[in-house]
Protein backbone atom coordinates (compact mmCIF):
# COMPACT_ATOMS: atom_id res chain seq x y z
CA UNK A 1 0.00 0.00 0.00
CA UNK A 2 1.45 3.36 -1.00
CA UNK A 3 1.04 6.13 1.53
CA UNK A 4 -0.06 9.36 -0.18
CA UNK A 5 0.92 12.53 1.64
CA UNK A 6 -0.35 15.31 -0.64
CA UNK A 7 -3.31 16.74 1.27
CA UNK A 8 -5.40 19.87 1.77
CA UNK A 9 -5.97 18.96 5.43
CA UNK A 10 -3.12 18.66 7.94
CA UNK A 11 -4.29 15.17 8.95
CA UNK A 12 -3.27 12.38 11.32
CA UNK A 13 -5.02 9.00 11.39
CA UNK A 14 -6.16 6.64 14.17
CA UNK A 15 -7.74 3.28 13.34
CA UNK A 16 -9.77 1.78 16.18
CA UNK A 17 -9.59 -1.98 15.69
CA UNK A 18 -12.16 -3.97 17.60
CA UNK A 19 -12.69 -6.60 14.88
CA UNK A 20 -9.14 -7.69 14.09
CA UNK A 21 -6.27 -7.29 11.68
CA UNK A 22 -8.13 -8.14 8.48
CA UNK A 23 -10.72 -5.43 9.18
CA UNK A 24 -7.93 -2.98 10.03
CA UNK A 25 -6.13 -3.74 6.77
CA UNK A 26 -9.35 -3.20 4.80
CA UNK A 27 -9.94 0.15 6.50
CA UNK A 28 -6.36 1.26 5.87
CA UNK A 29 -6.72 0.28 2.21
CA UNK A 30 -9.95 2.27 1.84
CA UNK A 31 -8.23 5.29 3.38
CA UNK A 32 -5.26 4.85 1.04
CA UNK A 33 -7.62 4.59 -1.93
CA UNK A 34 -9.80 7.62 -1.17
CA UNK A 35 -8.00 9.96 1.23
CA UNK A 36 -4.44 11.26 1.35
CA UNK A 37 -2.72 9.40 4.17
CA UNK A 38 -0.38 11.16 6.56
CA UNK A 39 3.20 10.08 7.06
CA UNK A 40 3.50 6.84 9.07
CA UNK A 41 4.53 8.65 12.26
CA UNK A 42 1.16 10.44 12.10
CA UNK A 43 -0.78 7.16 11.95
CA UNK A 44 -1.67 4.81 14.81
CA UNK A 45 -3.84 1.78 15.39
CA UNK A 46 -5.58 0.96 18.66
CA UNK A 47 -6.56 -2.69 19.15
CA UNK A 48 -9.04 -4.02 21.67
CA UNK A 49 -7.82 -6.85 23.85
CA UNK A 50 -10.11 -9.32 22.08
CA UNK A 51 -8.23 -8.68 18.82
CA UNK A 52 -4.73 -8.48 20.33
CA UNK A 53 -3.81 -11.99 19.17
CA UNK A 54 -4.50 -10.95 15.57
CA UNK A 55 -2.19 -7.93 15.55
CA UNK A 56 0.38 -8.23 12.77
CA UNK A 57 3.36 -6.23 14.08
CA UNK A 58 5.42 -6.92 10.92
CA UNK A 59 2.70 -5.47 8.66
CA UNK A 60 2.29 -2.39 10.83
CA UNK A 61 6.07 -1.95 11.12
CA UNK A 62 6.42 -2.19 7.35
CA UNK A 63 4.02 0.75 7.07
CA UNK A 64 5.66 2.54 10.01
CA UNK A 65 2.39 2.54 11.97
CA UNK A 66 2.55 2.51 15.76
CA UNK A 67 -0.08 0.55 17.65
CA UNK A 68 -1.40 0.02 21.15
CA UNK A 69 -3.46 -2.81 22.66
CA UNK A 70 -6.00 -1.73 25.28
CA UNK A 71 -7.39 -4.17 27.88
CA UNK A 72 -11.03 -3.15 27.41
CA UNK A 73 -13.23 -0.55 25.71
CA UNK A 74 -13.24 1.59 28.84
CA UNK A 75 -9.62 2.47 28.00
CA UNK A 76 -10.43 3.69 24.48
CA UNK A 77 -10.83 7.36 25.40
CA UNK A 78 -7.48 7.46 27.16
CA UNK A 79 -5.80 5.65 24.24
CA UNK A 80 -7.26 8.16 21.77
CA UNK A 81 -5.98 10.98 23.97
CA UNK A 82 -2.47 9.48 23.99
CA UNK A 83 -2.57 9.17 20.21
CA UNK A 84 -3.65 12.80 19.86
CA UNK A 85 -0.82 13.96 22.11
CA UNK A 86 1.73 12.12 19.97
CA UNK A 87 0.66 13.83 16.74
CA UNK A 88 1.67 17.26 15.48
CA UNK A 89 -1.14 17.59 12.91
CA UNK A 90 -4.11 19.97 13.22
CA UNK A 91 -6.75 17.32 12.46
CA UNK A 92 -7.15 13.67 13.44
CA UNK A 93 -9.22 11.27 11.36
CA UNK A 94 -10.61 8.61 13.71
CA UNK A 95 -12.03 5.52 12.04
CA UNK A 96 -13.27 2.24 13.43
CA UNK A 97 -12.17 -0.82 11.51
CA UNK A 98 -15.60 -1.34 9.97
CA UNK A 99 -15.56 1.96 8.03
CA UNK A 100 -14.91 1.85 4.29
CA UNK A 101 -14.28 5.18 2.63
CA UNK A 102 -15.52 5.66 -0.92
CA UNK A 103 -14.61 7.74 -3.94
CA UNK A 104 -15.51 11.40 -3.47
CA UNK A 105 -15.29 11.21 0.32
CA UNK A 106 -12.31 13.49 0.89
CA UNK A 107 -13.05 16.67 -1.10
CA UNK A 108 -16.22 17.74 0.79
CA UNK A 109 -14.36 17.26 4.09
CA UNK A 110 -11.44 19.38 2.88
CA UNK A 111 -13.91 22.05 1.69
CA UNK A 112 -15.54 22.22 5.14
CA UNK A 113 -12.18 22.47 6.91
CA UNK A 114 -11.05 25.29 4.62
CA UNK A 115 -14.32 27.25 4.78
CA UNK A 116 -14.99 26.84 8.51
CA UNK A 117 -11.85 27.16 10.63
CA UNK A 118 -14.06 27.52 13.72
CA UNK A 119 -15.24 23.87 13.51
CA UNK A 120 -13.59 21.38 15.85
CA UNK A 121 -15.44 18.19 14.85
CA UNK A 122 -16.59 17.03 11.43
CA UNK A 123 -18.86 13.99 11.21
CA UNK A 124 -19.12 12.83 7.60
CA UNK A 125 -21.63 10.35 6.27
CA UNK A 126 -19.83 7.05 5.63
CA UNK A 127 -20.64 3.39 5.15
CA UNK A 128 -19.52 0.37 7.11
CA UNK A 129 -18.46 -2.87 5.50
CA UNK A 130 -21.90 -4.16 6.55
CA UNK A 131 -23.52 -1.58 4.26
CA UNK A 132 -24.82 0.53 7.15
CA UNK A 133 -24.76 4.30 6.63
CA UNK A 134 -23.51 6.33 9.60
CA UNK A 135 -24.20 10.04 9.89
CA UNK A 136 -23.19 12.25 12.79
CA UNK A 137 -21.71 11.48 16.18
CA UNK A 138 -21.78 7.70 16.65
CA UNK A 139 -24.16 5.91 18.98
CA UNK A 140 -23.06 2.89 21.01
CA UNK A 141 -22.28 0.05 18.62
CA UNK A 142 -22.00 2.27 15.53
CA UNK A 143 -18.86 2.56 13.51
CA UNK A 144 -16.79 5.66 14.17
CA UNK A 145 -15.74 8.27 11.63
CA UNK A 146 -14.81 11.60 13.15
CA UNK A 147 -12.43 14.28 12.00
CA UNK A 148 -11.40 16.11 15.16
CA UNK A 149 -9.26 19.20 15.62
CA UNK A 150 -6.35 18.04 17.80
CA UNK A 151 -6.61 21.15 19.97
CA UNK A 152 -10.12 20.00 21.00
CA UNK A 153 -8.63 17.01 22.78
CA UNK A 154 -7.79 18.42 26.20
CA UNK A 155 -6.04 16.59 29.02
CA UNK A 156 -5.49 13.43 27.00
CA UNK A 157 -9.20 12.60 27.07
CA UNK A 158 -11.42 11.85 24.10
CA UNK A 159 -14.53 12.77 26.10
CA UNK A 160 -13.95 16.47 25.48
CA UNK A 161 -14.54 16.00 21.75
CA UNK A 162 -18.18 15.18 22.26
CA UNK A 163 -18.73 18.20 24.51
CA UNK A 164 -18.26 20.90 21.89
CA UNK A 165 -20.89 23.45 20.95
CA UNK A 166 -23.28 22.34 18.22
CA UNK A 167 -22.17 25.36 16.15
CA UNK A 168 -18.65 23.91 16.05
CA UNK A 169 -19.74 20.57 14.58
CA UNK A 170 -20.26 19.97 10.88
CA UNK A 171 -22.09 17.03 9.38
CA UNK A 172 -21.06 16.33 5.81
CA UNK A 173 -23.21 14.16 3.56
Secondary structure, 3 states (H helix, E strand, C coil): CCCCCCCCCCEEEEEEECCCHHHHHHHHHHHHHHCCCCCHHHEEEEEEHHHHHHCCHHHHHHHCCEEEEECCHHHHHHHHHHHHHHCCCCEEEEEECCEECCCCHHHHHHHHHHHCCCCCEEEECEEECCCCEECCCCCCCCCCEEEEEHHHCCCCCHHHHHHCCHHHEEEEC
